Amino acid sequence: METKLEADIRMQTFIKVRTVRVPEGEEPTLADGNCCAFAAFEEGSRATRFAQGEGLPGKAVATGHPVVESWAPGGVTAGSETMVALPIHHDRDIAHIVAWNC
């Protein structure tokens, strides 16, 4: 059941969750995020590690390019229709992966 805070946030912006991951070896690890209104999503995000090529953050690390998915099973479960992962480069390396769930 959606809380009042979650409903208010959903009505104010189409971006439901923003996360920032940093590559640690082969796995992008959660460094920061704005998903506190969705406590279950935040807990799951902190516990989840993506191997290279796995999930949106892992695909962004593997390809070095933005990844956009609509109606992905994990996103639909979290209440998102579209998810975007954008790798941020520094020199030739990926410094961060910023992801939005909309």
C-alpha positions, 0 to 999 in steps of 0.5 A: 500500500502506498503511503501518503508521502509516496503518493505526494512524491509521485504526484510532484515529479515523474522521476521516482528514484535516482541512484548513483553507483560507482564501479567497484571492480566489475560491480557497480555499487550504490554510492548515493540515492534519492529513494528514501520515500520508497524504503523497500526499494532503497533496502533492495538497492543497497543490497543488490550488486550488479555484475558487468552486463547485468541489470541497467547499471551493469549494462551501462558499465559493460557498454559504456553507453546510456541504457534505457528500458521500458516496462522491465520486470524489476521496474514495474514491480517498483512502480516504474515504467521507464528506467535510464542508466547513464555512465559518467566518464572521467578520462577513459574510465567510468566514474559513476552510473546515474540511474533514474526510475520514472 
